[in-house]
Amino acid sequence: MGKSSRTNPKVAVLMGGPSAEREVSLSSGRECAAALVGEGFEVVELDAGPDLYARLLDIKPDVVFNALHGRWGEDGCVQGLLEWMRIPYTHSGVLASALAMDKQRSKEVYQAEGLPVVPSVIVPKVEVSKAHVMEPPYVAKPNNEGSSVGIYIVHEGSNGPPQLSDDMPEHVMVEKYVAGRELTVTVMGDRALTVTEIMTDGGWYDYDAKYKPGGSWHVLPADIPQDIFDRCMDYALKAHNALGCKGVTRTDFRWDDSMGADGLFLLETNTQPGMTPTSLAPEQAEHNGMTFGQLCAWMVEDASCDR
């Protein structure tokens, strides 16, 4: 972290912003800001708008705690601004953020590391709506939005292709649907914390299941065979390092338990995992004996430029 004349570093918590995940980010940001105040930091909450550069010049924070989710906040854009301004910040740097946000490119990085991924293609939206571009079952989703925004599942025996909404991007990712269990691992610095299994009533971990109380429940540590548990921990750390991530990330897996180790696939790495009361990363930190406040404080202490 950058040196400061203040005994209590001034932390600007970036939240909100213009992405599809604005509401989740506001929730994350408020929780983190309150926790940092509790840990003795001087905190300014900052809703990231077009005047962000001017606001940061005015506030003169020692550190920026990045609680943005989705495009602009999670894809290297705001990280570039903070590098330009030489303000130490949390989470991953420009390149790692951009790579992890682009699902197809991050898959290429995983494959180069020998990590198991689900087959997928990037296709123009119009083609996806015209005819099946892949044998069902498959999933169509944006290549660079997070939090299960705009995901279409096409089931086996489906009559026709998905009719994608107008707000979907011009090109979308079409990915083979893998049935199975949802697993996730938080990496903090240089260590994987534990494996959580995410259980839902509806069978699909969608936006509501992620963020509405009672939408999903978490089993941690996950009740899975030790070899699968160990692989998840190993793969998550390898993914974090291969992408060049820093601070806290969360890597999601799908495991088809009928296939044993061959049924484990790495889906994506989140460089800005949710930091709300129902979020997975804080739960895993708590499981490892770290309070929410201590986790947020660790992230501030870990902040730097040139990430």
C-alpha positions as semicolon CSV with decimal commas, in nm:
position;residue;x (nm);y (nm);z (nm)
1;M;0,000;0,000;0,000
2;G;0,121;0,355;-0,071
3;K;0,274;0,548;0,218
4;S;0,054;0,809;0,383
5;S;0,106;1,082;0,638
6;R;-0,230;0,988;0,791
7;T;-0,242;0,733;1,070
8;N;-0,575;0,611;0,935
9;P;-0,556;0,570;0,557
10;K;-0,841;0,738;0,367
11;V;-1,020;0,476;0,159
12;A;-1,254;0,564;-0,128
13;V;-1,499;0,275;-0,180
14;L;-1,601;0,268;-0,547
15;M;-1,950;0,131;-0,599
16;G;-2,254;0,148;-0,825
17;G;-2,134;0,256;-1,167
18;P;-2,316;0,214;-1,499
19;S;-2,304;-0,166;-1,545
20;A;-2,588;-0,419;-1,545
21;E;-2,476;-0,514;-1,194
22;R;-2,513;-0,167;-1,041
23;E;-2,751;-0,273;-0,761
24;V;-2,530;-0,559;-0,646
25;S;-2,229;-0,328;-0,650
26;L;-2,409;-0,069;-0,435
27;S;-2,491;-0,343;-0,185
28;S;-2,131;-0,473;-0,185
29;G;-1,991;-0,122;-0,152
30;R;-2,208;-0,021;0,142
31;E;-2,122;-0,341;0,331
32;C;-1,748;-0,296;0,268
33;A;-1,757;0,073;0,361
34;A;-1,931;-0,002;0,691
35;A;-1,684;-0,283;0,766
36;L;-1,384;-0,058;0,694
37;V;-1,520;0,215;0,922
38;G;-1,547;-0,055;1,189
39;E;-1,178;-0,140;1,130
40;G;-1,075;0,222;1,189
41;F;-1,032;0,349;0,833
42;E;-1,147;0,690;0,713
43;V;-1,398;0,599;0,440
44;V;-1,562;0,790;0,155
45;E;-1,836;0,614;-0,045
46;L;-1,816;0,701;-0,413
47;D;-2,077;0,613;-0,677
48;A;-1,867;0,581;-0,993
49;G;-2,001;0,813;-1,265
50;P;-1,853;1,009;-1,558
51;D;-1,699;1,255;-1,308
52;L;-1,496;0,981;-1,137
53;Y;-1,156;1,133;-1,223
54;A;-1,256;1,473;-1,084
55;R;-1,410;1,320;-0,771
56;L;-1,095;1,121;-0,698
57;L;-0,878;1,432;-0,747
58;D;-1,101;1,608;-0,496
59;I;-1,114;1,326;-0,237
60;K;-0,740;1,240;-0,261
61;P;-0,775;0,887;-0,119
62;D;-0,474;0,684;-0,007
63;V;-0,640;0,371;-0,141
64;V;-0,937;0,286;-0,363
65;F;-1,142;-0,016;-0,256
66;N;-1,299;-0,135;-0,580
67;A;-1,648;-0,270;-0,508
68;L;-1,766;-0,231;-0,868
69;H;-1,906;-0,533;-1,055
70;G;-1,949;-0,593;-1,426
71;R;-1,826;-0,384;-1,718
72;W;-1,604;-0,079;-1,660
73;G;-1,541;-0,177;-1,298
74;E;-1,429;-0,535;-1,349
75;D;-1,281;-0,536;-1,700
76;G;-0,965;-0,326;-1,663
77;C;-1,121;0,014;-1,741
78;V;-1,132;0,166;-1,392
79;Q;-0,806;-0,013;-1,309
80;G;-0,641;0,179;-1,596
81;L;-0,771;0,509;-1,460
82;L;-0,635;0,429;-1,113
83;E;-0,296;0,331;-1,259
84;W;-0,292;0,662;-1,452
85;M;-0,367;0,851;-1,128
86;R;-0,121;0,634;-0,929
87;I;-0,377;0,556;-0,661
88;P;-0,325;0,212;-0,499
89;Y;-0,632;-0,009;-0,548
90;T;-0,768;-0,350;-0,449
91;H;-0,827;-0,664;-0,657
92;S;-0,667;-0,743;-0,991
93;G;-0,483;-0,514;-1,233
94;V;-0,565;-0,403;-1,587
95;L;-0,465;-0,712;-1,787
96;A;-0,591;-0,978;-1,544
97;S;-0,925;-0,796;-1,507
98;A;-0,971;-0,766;-1,884
99;L;-0,873;-1,130;-1,944
100;A;-1,098;-1,273;-1,671
101;M;-1,396;-1,064;-1,789
102;D;-1,363;-1,204;-2,142
103;K;-1,487;-1,559;-2,089
104;Q;-1,348;-1,694;-2,417
105;R;-1,000;-1,549;-2,369
106;S;-0,981;-1,665;-2,009
107;K;-1,072;-2,015;-2,128
108;E;-0,777;-2,004;-2,367
109;V;-0,551;-1,915;-2,071
110;Y;-0,696;-2,203;-1,867
111;Q;-0,645;-2,449;-2,152
112;A;-0,282;-2,340;-2,190
113;E;-0,244;-2,430;-1,820
114;G;-0,402;-2,770;-1,878
115;L;-0,718;-2,683;-1,683
116;P;-1,047;-2,850;-1,791
117;V;-1,299;-2,621;-1,962
118;V;-1,639;-2,663;-2,128
119;P;-1,642;-2,643;-2,513
120;S;-1,778;-2,310;-2,640
121;V;-1,788;-2,077;-2,941
122;I;-1,843;-1,704;-2,993
123;V;-2,124;-1,648;-3,244
124;P;-2,317;-1,345;-3,378
125;K;-2,642;-1,299;-3,187
126;V;-2,853;-1,317;-3,505
127;E;-2,719;-1,665;-3,586
128;V;-2,794;-1,791;-3,234
129;S;-3,159;-1,685;-3,270
130;K;-3,189;-1,835;-3,621
131;A;-3,086;-2,197;-3,564
132;H;-2,909;-2,421;-3,311
133;V;-2,537;-2,345;-3,344
134;M;-2,461;-2,641;-3,118
135;E;-2,641;-2,963;-3,034
136;P;-2,862;-2,899;-2,726
137;P;-2,830;-2,884;-2,432
138;Y;-2,628;-2,562;-2,438
139;V;-2,614;-2,219;-2,277
140;A;-2,610;-1,881;-2,454
141;K;-2,470;-1,586;-2,256
142;P;-2,280;-1,259;-2,298
143;N;-1,905;-1,306;-2,324
144;N;-1,828;-1,018;-2,089
145;E;-2,100;-0,970;-1,828
146;G;-2,103;-1,142;-1,491
147;S;-2,361;-1,236;-1,227
148;S;-2,575;-1,458;-1,450
149;V;-2,713;-1,155;-1,640
150;G;-2,877;-1,261;-1,966
151;I;-2,829;-1,638;-1,962
152;Y;-3,038;-1,868;-2,182
153;I;-3,043;-2,244;-2,128
154;V;-3,151;-2,450;-2,429
155;H;-3,255;-2,794;-2,310
156;E;-3,228;-3,125;-2,491
157;G;-3,523;-3,176;-2,725
158;S;-3,584;-2,801;-2,745
159;N;-3,804;-2,707;-3,043
160;G;-3,603;-2,411;-3,157
161;P;-3,313;-2,180;-3,082
162;P;-3,333;-1,919;-2,802
163;Q;-3,489;-1,583;-2,885
164;L;-3,231;-1,350;-2,738
165;S;-3,339;-1,014;-2,598
166;D;-3,238;-0,687;-2,764
167;D;-3,003;-0,594;-2,481
168;M;-2,779;-0,895;-2,545
169;P;-2,450;-0,798;-2,718
170;E;-2,391;-0,848;-3,093
171;H;-2,175;-1,155;-3,026
172;V;-2,255;-1,411;-2,756
173;M;-2,090;-1,718;-2,611
174;V;-2,261;-2,050;-2,677
175;E;-2,133;-2,314;-2,437
176;K;-2,209;-2,684;-2,391
177;Y;-2,437;-2,727;-2,091
178;V;-2,281;-2,947;-1,826
179;A;-2,527;-3,094;-1,579
180;G;-2,400;-3,126;-1,227
181;R;-2,312;-2,957;-0,904
182;E;-2,208;-2,594;-0,859
183;L;-1,878;-2,556;-0,672
184;T;-1,672;-2,244;-0,602
185;V;-1,335;-2,157;-0,448
186;T;-1,211;-1,821;-0,319
187;V;-0,843;-1,740;-0,361
188;M;-0,697;-1,479;-0,129
189;G;-0,346;-1,371;-0,220
190;D;-0,155;-1,694;-0,267
191;R;-0,392;-1,945;-0,107
192;A;-0,721;-2,113;-0,185
193;L;-0,961;-2,092;0,112
194;T;-1,209;-2,381;0,078
195;V;-1,472;-2,530;-0,155
196;T;-1,838;-2,426;-0,127
197;E;-2,122;-2,613;-0,293
198;I;-2,409;-2,388;-0,401
199;M;-2,752;-2,550;-0,372
200;T;-3,067;-2,402;-0,527
201;D;-3,433;-2,500;-0,531
202;G;-3,473;-2,433;-0,901
203;G;-3,162;-2,615;-1,016
204;W;-3,003;-2,306;-1,173
205;Y;-2,785;-2,055;-0,989
206;D;-2,934;-1,745;-1,151
207;Y;-2,923;-1,377;-1,056
208;D;-3,202;-1,407;-0,799
209;A;-3,052;-1,719;-0,644
210;K;-2,722;-1,535;-0,604
211;Y;-2,849;-1,218;-0,444
212;K;-3,195;-1,271;-0,293
213;P;-3,197;-1,406;0,064
214;G;-3,307;-1,771;0,059
215;G;-3,248;-1,796;-0,318
216;S;-2,966;-2,040;-0,262
217;W;-2,783;-2,197;0,026
218;H;-2,419;-2,279;0,064
219;V;-2,258;-2,596;0,198
220;L;-1,904;-2,527;0,319
221;P;-1,683;-2,705;0,316
222;A;-1,851;-2,886;0,026
223;D;-1,946;-3,248;0,097
224;I;-1,757;-3,398;-0,197
225;P;-1,483;-3,661;-0,237
226;Q;-1,140;-3,544;-0,119
227;D;-0,981;-3,577;-0,463
228;I;-1,245;-3,348;-0,620
229;F;-1,207;-3,104;-0,330
230;D;-0,828;-3,097;-0,377
231;R;-0,859;-3,052;-0,753
232;C;-1,093;-2,753;-0,708
233;M;-0,847;-2,590;-0,466
234;D;-0,555;-2,658;-0,700
235;Y;-0,733;-2,546;-1,017
236;A;-0,863;-2,223;-0,857
237;L;-0,513;-2,118;-0,751
238;K;-0,372;-2,211;-1,092
239;A;-0,646;-2,010;-1,268
240;H;-0,583;-1,708;-1,041
241;N;-0,211;-1,719;-1,115
242;A;-0,241;-1,797;-1,488
243;L;-0,463;-1,491;-1,540
244;G;-0,225;-1,281;-1,329
245;C;-0,488;-1,199;-1,065
246;K;-0,419;-1,024;-0,735
247;G;-0,604;-0,986;-0,405
248;V;-0,930;-1,183;-0,383
249;T;-1,086;-1,384;-0,668
250;R;-1,349;-1,657;-0,686
251;T;-1,341;-1,940;-0,940
252;D;-1,657;-2,133;-1,026
253;F;-1,678;-2,500;-1,124
254;R;-1,938;-2,745;-1,250
255;W;-1,899;-3,108;-1,144
256;D;-2,091;-3,398;-1,301
257;D;-2,045;-3,649;-1,020
258;S;-2,143;-3,942;-1,244
259;M;-1,812;-3,891;-1,431
260;G;-1,578;-3,866;-1,132
261;A;-1,273;-3,644;-1,185
262;D;-1,345;-3,629;-1,562
263;G;-1,670;-3,446;-1,485
264;L;-1,503;-3,143;-1,322
265;F;-1,493;-2,825;-1,534
266;L;-1,370;-2,476;-1,460
267;L;-1,630;-2,216;-1,569
268;E;-1,487;-1,872;-1,490
269;T;-1,285;-1,662;-1,248
270;N;-1,447;-1,357;-1,089
271;T;-1,193;-1,084;-1,016
272;Q;-1,450;-0,875;-0,823
273;P;-1,648;-1,137;-0,629
274;G;-1,959;-1,019;-0,445
275;M;-1,906;-0,875;-0,098
276;T;-2,263;-0,880;0,035
277;P;-2,402;-1,066;0,340
278;T;-2,502;-1,364;0,121
279;S;-2,174;-1,369;-0,075
280;L;-1,947;-1,668;-0,108
281;A;-1,602;-1,512;-0,062
282;P;-1,672;-1,355;0,282
283;E;-1,826;-1,685;0,396
284;Q;-1,513;-1,874;0,296
285;A;-1,291;-1,619;0,474
286;E;-1,504;-1,654;0,787
287;H;-1,470;-2,033;0,763
288;N;-1,094;-1,970;0,777
289;G;-1,129;-1,758;1,092
290;M;-1,139;-1,413;0,933
291;T;-1,424;-1,167;1,004
292;F;-1,578;-0,962;0,723
293;G;-1,404;-0,652;0,862
294;Q;-1,067;-0,829;0,871
295;L;-1,114;-0,946;0,511
296;C;-1,189;-0,591;0,392
297;A;-0,893;-0,455;0,592
298;W;-0,663;-0,720;0,440
299;M;-0,773;-0,611;0,092
300;V;-0,690;-0,247;0,172
301;E;-0,347;-0,346;0,310
302;D;-0,288;-0,554;-0,004
303;A;-0,376;-0,263;-0,238
304;S;-0,112;-0,127;-0,475
305;C;-0,048;0,016;-0,819
306;D;0,116;-0,190;-1,096
307;R;-0,102;-0,494;-1,022
